[in-house]
């Protein structure tokens, strides 16, 4: 962790490193009703209670305490609309509003 703090990386890249390499994660199974029961230590670490937010991430999802997620998002120094426009310009078809699945 000390080396990561000393490394001169943009904040977003540090976040990616922390989430993919340093953050605790585990594989979970689902029951017959497709419910997921994360390990108690991760539930405690994430501060999960009755209410949660499930956030999709390309090939996985994150389970958040809604208040903690709001705090993290409020501290984000990045304008994600600008990054999204740079990443996806020319890749997404124009939305004429006629398709139900056009997001």
SVG drawing of the C-alpha trace seen along z (x, -y; Angstrom):
<svg xmlns="http://www.w3.org/2000/svg" viewBox="-40 -17 47 42">
<polyline fill="none" stroke="black" stroke-width="0.4" points="0.0,0.0 2.9,-2.4 4.3,-1.9 0.9,-2.5 0.6,-5.8 4.0,-6.9 3.4,-5.9 2.5,-8.9 -0.8,-7.7 -3.9,-9.6 -6.6,-9.1 -8.8,-7.0 -5.9,-4.5 -5.2,-4.2 -8.8,-3.4 -8.7,-0.7 -5.6,0.8 -7.2,0.8 -10.5,2.3 -8.9,5.0 -5.8,6.0 -6.1,4.8 -9.8,4.9 -11.2,8.0 -13.2,10.1 -14.5,13.7 -16.5,16.0 -20.0,16.7 -22.6,19.2 -26.3,18.6 -29.1,20.7 -32.1,22.1 -33.8,18.7 -30.6,16.9 -29.9,15.3 -26.3,14.5 -25.0,14.7 -21.6,12.9 -19.3,14.0 -19.9,12.3 -16.5,10.7 -17.2,8.9 -20.7,7.9 -19.1,6.3 -16.2,4.7 -18.7,3.1 -21.0,2.0 -23.9,3.7 -27.3,3.8 -30.8,4.3 -30.6,1.8 -27.9,2.3 -27.1,1.0 -25.9,3.4 -23.7,1.7 -22.8,3.4 -19.1,3.4 -18.7,4.9 -17.9,8.5 -18.9,8.4 -21.0,6.4 -20.3,4.5 -22.6,4.6 -22.6,1.2 -24.0,-0.3 -26.0,-3.2 -24.7,-5.8 -21.1,-4.8 -21.5,-4.8 -23.0,-8.3 -20.0,-9.5 -17.5,-7.9 -19.2,-9.3 -19.3,-12.8 -15.5,-12.7 -14.8,-11.6 -12.6,-14.3 -13.4,-13.1 -16.1,-14.3 -17.3,-10.9 -19.5,-12.4 -16.4,-13.7 -14.6,-10.3 -17.7,-8.4 -17.9,-10.7 -14.2,-10.2 -14.6,-6.4 -17.8,-5.8 -18.0,-8.6 -18.8,-6.9 -19.4,-3.5 -23.0,-3.9 -25.8,-4.4 -27.8,-7.6 -30.9,-7.2 -34.0,-8.4 -36.2,-7.4 -38.0,-4.6 -36.2,-1.7 -37.1,-0.5 -33.6,0.8 -31.8,-2.4 -29.9,-3.5"/>
</svg>
